[in-house]
Amino acid sequence: MGLWHRLAQQFRQPTGILGRLAGVFFRINLEGIDWTISLLEIQPTDHVLEIGFGPGHGIQQVARIATQGRVAGVDFSEAMFQQASRRNAAAITVGRVELCLGDASALLYPDNTFHKIFATNVVYLWKDPLVNLQELRRVMKPGGRLALYVIAKEDLLKFKVTQTGVYQLYTGDDLVRLLTQAGFRPARFVTKAERHRIGICALAEK
Ligand SMILES: C[S@@+](CC[C@H](N)C(=O)[O-])C[C@H]1O[C@@H](n2cnc3c(N)ncnc32)[C@H](O)[C@@H]1O
């Protein structure tokens, strides 16, 4: 396995020391994470789920807004679970945040649980995105909102790490098609010029 493929695998599911370093590297995603959270229009009483929380920056932001609601996160990386748990230790202790190790394809929540669900820089790492999106839709309340953030395909294509077979790159239109296929409506996307790239956020409702 080549260097770029190894790196891509670390971004997909961080493990060990390299995984912990990847968690530090994910700080470059803060701008996109904050933007995505703003598009969700989270209310203080909302129940919010983040999929693929990585080092837990998004969870931390949401916990500051959904002060009387519920903030949950699922990630299948033990290394990220530990980093995010440390970052959000105080909120976890008082029961305002719950993180768990798990896979987006099989969530341990009942149907119709969350008002808002989001995933940043995750969907292009999914082998079967349709199955995962259908599972997200299952746990979303009717009228709930989903936000999926990705970096634009043309920006990611500049990096060797995205050409290893691990990433599936998406345009905004691709995401809208996928969300519609998964049963969400009405799906749309918005873009944002960030410092070194274009961010795309696809939004949809149940
Ligand atoms: C590139 S990192 C992004 C982390 C963070 N969301 C950000 O924007 O910086 C991808 C994260 O999604 C998690 N992940 C990828 N596929 C997953 C899946 N099927 N179920 C749960 N977590 C997943 C990985 O473990 C990793 O922490």
The ligand as an ORCA input file, in Angstrom:
! r2SCAN-3c Opt
* xyz 0 1
  C     -11.942     13.412      7.410
  S     -12.534     13.115      9.017
  C     -13.565     14.570      9.281
  C     -13.719     14.934     10.754
  C     -14.584     16.184     11.015
  N     -15.949     15.941     10.697
  C     -14.055     17.370     10.230
  O     -14.770     17.927      9.374
  O     -12.904     17.763     10.486
  C     -13.734     11.833      8.767
  C     -14.295     11.286     10.075
  O     -15.463     10.520      9.802
  C     -15.391      9.263     10.477
  N     -16.148      8.304      9.662
  C     -15.951      8.001      8.340
  N     -16.836      7.089      7.929
  C     -17.630      6.804      8.997
  C     -18.744      5.940      9.192
  N     -19.191      5.137      8.211
  N     -19.323      5.913     10.420
  C     -18.841      6.688     11.429
  N     -17.795      7.523     11.299
  C     -17.198      7.591     10.103
  C     -13.886      8.973     10.577
  O     -13.572      8.093     11.595
  C     -13.313     10.390     10.799
  O     -13.282     10.731     12.160
*
